[in-house]
């Protein structure tokens, strides 16, 4: 059995990608945002075709991503947030809400919404 590796060449295509990044825990999310932009640029997507929207925290990611993914000009969204586990169940509630919200967006819009949570 052989493994077939399929990798996209985006250099001839002008995809427009939105990035939603939470401001809360910005010491983590800012670095993730920089990395996402660098990766998109390395795949041939120009800065002109990248839209970055900041939201207050991870809990607001699904709503912000929905507003962005529903724009006709956006082909897909990368969602970036950081939730730090503490002594309360807050971590579980927020992560579950974001995961469900992002999953619902994938199904309802037909556009890819990819969540990066730390």
N, C-alpha and C positions, 0 to 999 in steps of 0.2 A: 504494500500500500504506500502510495506517495502522497505527500501533503502539497496542496496547491496554495500558494500565497498570492492573494489578490490585493494589490495596493493601488489606491487612487492616485492618478496624476491630475492635479487640479490646476496646473499651470495654464491650460488653454480654456479654462472655464472661469467665469466671473461669478462664483458663488458669493452671496452676501450672508455673512454670519453675524448673529447677535451674541453678545456675551452679557449675562447678568451676573454681577458680583456683589455679594453682601459686604457692607461696610463693617459690621460687627466682626470682631476678631481680625481686623484688617492686617495685623502683623502676619497672618497666614494668607488671607485672601488676596492681598496685593501681590504677593509672590506667585500665587497660582494664576492670577490674572495676567501678569507679565509672561509667565510660561505659556499660557494659552495663546496669547497674541504672537509670541515668538514661533510657536508650532504652526499656527495658521499661516504666518508669513513664509515659513520654510516650505510649506506646501503650495506656495504660489498665490495665496490670497493676499491682495494688496490691503494696505491700511484703509484705503478709501472704501473697501467692501467689508469693513469690520465696524460694528456699532457696539459701544460699551454703555451699559446702563447700570448704575449702582442702586442698590436698595438697602434699607436699614439693616436687615438681618436675614438669616437663612429662612425664617418663617415666611418672609415676604417674597421669596424666590418664585414660587409657582405663579402668583398673580403678576409679578413683573415680567416673568418669562412669557406668560400668556399674552400680555399686551404687545410684547416684542414679536413673538412668533406669528401673531395675527396680522402683522404688517405684510402687505403683499411683497415688498421688496426683500424680506428676510427669508432665507432658505432653511435656516436651522439656528438653534440656540444652544450655547454652552452655559450652564448654570454653575456658579461657584459659590460655595459657602463653607463655613467652619463652625462646628458646634462642639464645644468642649464638655466632656462628661464630668459631672460633679456628683454630689451626694444625693441629689434629688432626681426624680424621673423626668425632669424637663428635657434632658438630652433625647430620651426615647420619644417623647411627644413631638418635639420639633423635627427630628429625623424622619419619623413616620409620616408626618404631615407633608414634608417636602418631597419625600419619595412618592407618596400617593399622588400629590399634585403634579409632579413632573411626569409620572407614568400616565396619568389621565391626559395630559397635554399631548403626549406622543400618539395616543389612540384617537383623540378628538380632532387634532389638527392635521394629522398625516405628515407632519414635518418633524424632523428629529430634534429632540430636546435632550441634551446629555448633561447629567448632573455630576459634578465633581464636589464631593463633600469630604471634609477632613474631620 
